């Protein structure tokens, strides 16, 4: 009788575990941050299949693309986000940060999910410096949860002034969000810098602070400048992080993070 009871308990626990995994499956999200170097590979050509392969192999739910050209002369008049979305079978959206070389330059997002809405938020910058933007989409997961996802690219100059003001603006705008939010992108700042400290006051970071995985440059990574951050901190659990080192597709490694949205 005792052994029968033990067997019944094991079966019940197994069923509960499987059911729990199934119910949480729609809340597990794979996020990719990828600076695509305006579509030019490290071989100097515009072989978009090489870039798309990194995305396809990672199989993310959401991708934030940085250094995205839209019909510029430099990028052979490609609409890079649409081209990569078509190859990866993901929904594309582009946001302009500035006019450039006969077209536009800015941020891109690719998504397995359709968009409830999108918005392009201009970030502050000093006169004479490059303008920057944050592209946000809002969507509904398979679990029925609504979330927002942001892709951005902060200033690249050695002086942190613009990056810090951009980080503060991100905090000001997006921590007012109604829904749990993911912030993703090339932040051009290393862990422990003032820019990252400003963001981490509000956002949960996905990296191991004791041993951060380097993301740049792709041939010999020696620093971390690509991130996935989460808001509010209490609604997210980081399950896995991975740096995808492809030395041809871009000068950046792609940064893949798997997270779980927790119940409120």
C-alpha positions as CSV (number, residue, x, y, z in Angstrom):
1,X,0.0,0.0,0.0
2,X,2.8,2.3,0.9
3,X,4.6,1.7,-2.4
4,X,1.3,2.4,-4.3
5,X,0.9,5.7,-2.5
6,X,4.5,6.6,-3.3
7,X,4.0,5.7,-7.0
8,X,0.8,7.8,-7.0
9,X,2.6,10.8,-5.5
10,X,5.4,10.6,-8.1
11,X,2.9,10.4,-10.9
12,X,1.0,13.4,-9.5
13,X,4.2,15.5,-9.1
14,X,5.2,14.6,-12.6
15,X,1.8,15.7,-14.0
16,X,2.0,19.0,-12.1
17,X,5.6,19.6,-13.3
18,X,4.6,19.0,-17.0
19,X,1.5,21.1,-16.6
20,X,3.5,23.9,-15.0
21,X,6.0,23.8,-17.8
22,X,3.2,23.8,-20.4
23,X,1.4,26.7,-18.8
24,X,4.7,28.7,-18.6
25,X,5.7,28.0,-22.1
26,X,4.0,31.0,-23.6
27,X,5.7,33.2,-21.0
28,X,9.2,32.2,-22.0
29,X,10.7,34.6,-24.5
30,X,13.9,34.5,-26.5
31,X,15.4,38.0,-27.2
32,X,18.2,38.8,-29.6
33,X,20.2,42.0,-29.7
34,X,22.2,42.4,-32.9
35,X,24.2,45.4,-34.3
36,X,24.3,44.6,-38.0
37,X,26.9,47.2,-39.1
38,X,24.5,48.8,-41.7
39,X,24.1,45.4,-43.5
40,X,27.8,45.1,-44.6
41,X,29.6,41.9,-43.6
42,X,33.1,41.8,-42.4
43,X,34.0,40.6,-45.9
44,X,32.9,44.0,-47.2
45,X,29.8,42.8,-49.1
46,X,26.1,42.9,-48.5
47,X,25.3,39.2,-48.2
48,X,22.2,39.6,-46.1
49,X,21.8,35.8,-46.0
50,X,24.8,35.6,-43.8
51,X,23.3,38.1,-41.3
52,X,19.9,36.4,-41.5
53,X,21.4,33.0,-40.7
54,X,22.5,34.3,-37.3
55,X,18.9,35.4,-36.6
56,X,17.4,32.2,-38.0
57,X,19.7,29.9,-36.1
58,X,19.0,31.7,-32.8
59,X,15.2,31.4,-33.4
60,X,14.3,34.4,-31.2
61,X,10.8,35.7,-30.5
62,X,12.1,39.3,-30.8
63,X,15.1,40.9,-32.3
64,X,16.5,44.4,-31.8
65,X,18.7,45.5,-34.7
66,X,21.1,48.4,-34.5
67,X,22.9,50.4,-37.2
68,X,20.1,49.8,-39.6
69,X,20.0,51.5,-43.0
70,X,16.8,52.2,-44.9
71,X,17.3,52.7,-48.6
72,X,20.7,54.4,-48.3
73,X,23.2,54.5,-51.1
74,X,25.7,52.9,-48.7
75,X,23.5,49.8,-48.2
76,X,22.7,49.4,-51.9
77,X,19.2,50.9,-51.4
78,X,18.1,48.0,-49.3
79,X,15.3,48.3,-46.7
80,X,17.4,46.1,-44.4
81,X,14.7,45.4,-41.7
82,X,12.2,44.2,-44.3
83,X,14.8,42.1,-46.1
84,X,16.0,40.4,-42.9
85,X,12.4,40.0,-41.7
86,X,11.5,38.3,-45.0
87,X,14.4,35.9,-44.7
88,X,13.8,35.1,-41.1
89,X,10.0,35.0,-41.4
90,X,9.6,37.7,-38.7
91,X,7.4,40.8,-38.8
92,X,9.6,43.9,-39.4
93,X,9.4,47.6,-38.3
94,X,12.0,50.4,-38.8
95,X,12.4,53.6,-36.9
96,X,14.4,56.5,-38.2
97,X,17.0,58.2,-36.0
98,X,18.3,60.5,-38.8
99,X,18.5,61.0,-42.5
100,X,21.6,59.6,-44.0
101,X,23.2,59.0,-47.4
102,X,20.1,59.3,-49.6
103,X,17.9,57.4,-47.1
104,X,17.5,56.9,-43.4
105,X,19.4,55.3,-40.5
106,X,18.1,54.0,-37.2
107,X,16.6,51.0,-35.3
108,X,14.9,47.9,-36.4
109,X,12.7,45.3,-34.6
110,X,11.7,41.9,-35.8
111,X,9.0,39.9,-34.1
112,X,7.2,36.5,-34.2
113,X,4.2,38.4,-32.9
114,X,2.1,41.1,-34.6
115,X,2.1,44.6,-33.3
116,X,-0.6,46.2,-31.2
117,X,1.2,49.5,-31.7
118,X,4.7,51.0,-32.3
119,X,6.3,54.2,-31.4
120,X,9.6,55.9,-32.2
121,X,11.0,57.9,-29.3
122,X,13.7,60.5,-30.0
123,X,16.6,60.5,-27.5
124,X,18.5,63.7,-26.5
125,X,21.8,64.5,-28.1
126,X,24.3,67.3,-28.2
127,X,24.5,69.7,-31.2
128,X,26.7,68.2,-33.8
129,X,26.5,64.6,-32.5
130,X,24.4,61.8,-34.1
131,X,20.7,61.7,-33.2
132,X,19.5,58.6,-31.5
133,X,16.1,56.8,-31.1
134,X,14.4,54.1,-29.2
135,X,11.9,51.9,-31.1
136,X,9.1,50.3,-29.1
137,X,6.6,47.7,-30.1
138,X,3.7,46.5,-27.9
139,X,2.4,43.0,-28.5
140,X,0.5,40.0,-27.0
141,X,2.3,36.7,-26.2
142,X,0.8,33.3,-26.7
143,X,0.1,33.3,-22.9
144,X,-2.2,36.2,-23.4
145,X,0.1,38.6,-21.7
146,X,0.8,42.0,-23.2
147,X,4.4,43.3,-23.2
148,X,6.4,46.1,-24.7
149,X,9.8,45.6,-26.4
150,X,12.3,48.3,-27.1
151,X,15.4,48.4,-29.3
152,X,17.9,51.2,-29.0
153,X,21.4,52.3,-29.8
154,X,23.1,54.8,-27.5
155,X,25.8,57.4,-28.4
156,X,29.2,55.9,-29.3
157,X,31.5,58.8,-28.4
158,X,34.1,58.5,-25.6
159,X,32.5,61.3,-23.6
160,X,29.5,59.8,-21.7
161,X,27.4,63.0,-21.6
162,X,25.0,62.0,-24.4
163,X,24.7,58.4,-23.3
164,X,23.9,59.4,-19.7
165,X,21.2,61.8,-20.9
166,X,19.8,59.1,-23.2
167,X,19.7,56.6,-20.4
168,X,17.9,59.1,-18.2
169,X,15.3,59.7,-21.0
170,X,14.8,56.0,-21.4
171,X,14.1,55.7,-17.7
172,X,11.8,58.7,-17.7
173,X,9.7,57.5,-20.7
174,X,9.6,53.8,-20.5
175,X,9.2,53.2,-16.8
176,X,5.8,54.7,-17.2
177,X,4.8,51.8,-19.3
178,X,1.6,50.0,-18.5
179,X,3.0,46.6,-19.5
180,X,6.1,44.6,-18.6
181,X,8.9,45.9,-20.8
182,X,12.1,44.6,-22.4
183,X,14.9,47.1,-23.3
184,X,17.5,45.8,-25.8
185,X,20.4,47.1,-27.8
186,X,23.9,48.3,-28.3
187,X,24.4,50.7,-25.4
188,X,28.0,51.6,-26.1
189,X,28.8,51.4,-22.4
190,X,30.5,48.8,-20.2
191,X,29.1,47.3,-17.0
192,X,29.8,49.7,-14.1
193,X,29.8,52.8,-16.2
194,X,27.6,55.7,-15.2
195,X,25.3,55.0,-18.2
196,X,24.7,51.4,-17.2
197,X,24.3,52.4,-13.5
198,X,21.6,54.9,-14.4
199,X,19.7,52.2,-16.3
200,X,20.2,49.6,-13.6
201,X,18.6,51.8,-11.1
202,X,15.3,50.9,-12.8
203,X,16.0,47.9,-15.0
204,X,17.0,44.3,-14.2
205,X,20.0,43.3,-16.3
206,X,20.4,39.9,-17.8
207,X,24.2,39.5,-17.6
208,X,26.3,38.0,-14.8
209,X,27.9,41.0,-13.1
210,X,30.7,39.0,-11.7
211,X,31.6,37.5,-15.1
212,X,30.0,39.4,-18.0
213,X,30.2,37.8,-21.4
214,X,31.9,40.1,-23.9
215,X,30.1,41.1,-27.1
216,X,32.5,43.3,-29.0
217,X,34.4,43.1,-31.3
218,X,33.2,39.9,-32.9
219,X,36.7,38.6,-33.9
220,X,38.2,39.0,-30.4
221,X,35.5,40.1,-27.9
222,X,37.1,42.1,-25.0
223,X,34.2,44.2,-23.7
224,X,30.4,44.0,-23.1
225,X,28.4,46.8,-24.8
226,X,25.2,44.9,-25.9
227,X,22.4,44.3,-23.4
228,X,19.0,43.0,-22.5
229,X,17.3,44.7,-19.6
230,X,13.9,44.1,-18.0
231,X,11.2,46.2,-16.3
232,X,9.9,46.0,-13.7
233,X,12.5,43.8,-12.1
234,X,10.0,41.7,-10.1
235,X,8.2,40.5,-13.3
236,X,11.1,38.8,-15.0
237,X,13.4,35.8,-14.5
238,X,16.5,35.3,-16.6
239,X,16.8,31.7,-17.7
240,X,19.8,31.7,-20.1
241,X,22.3,34.1,-21.8
242,X,24.4,33.4,-24.9
243,X,26.9,35.3,-26.9
244,X,26.8,34.3,-30.6
245,X,30.3,35.0,-32.1
246,X,30.1,35.1,-35.9
247,X,33.1,36.9,-37.2
248,X,31.7,37.5,-40.7
249,X,28.1,38.7,-40.1
250,X,29.0,41.8,-38.1
251,X,31.6,43.5,-36.0
252,X,29.4,42.8,-33.0
253,X,28.5,39.4,-31.5
254,X,24.7,38.8,-31.3
255,X,23.5,38.6,-27.7
256,X,20.7,36.0,-27.1
257,X,18.8,36.0,-23.8
258,X,15.9,33.7,-22.7
259,X,13.6,35.1,-20.0
260,X,10.4,34.2,-18.3
261,X,7.6,36.7,-17.6
262,X,6.4,36.1,-14.0
263,X,2.9,36.5,-12.8
264,X,2.1,39.8,-11.2
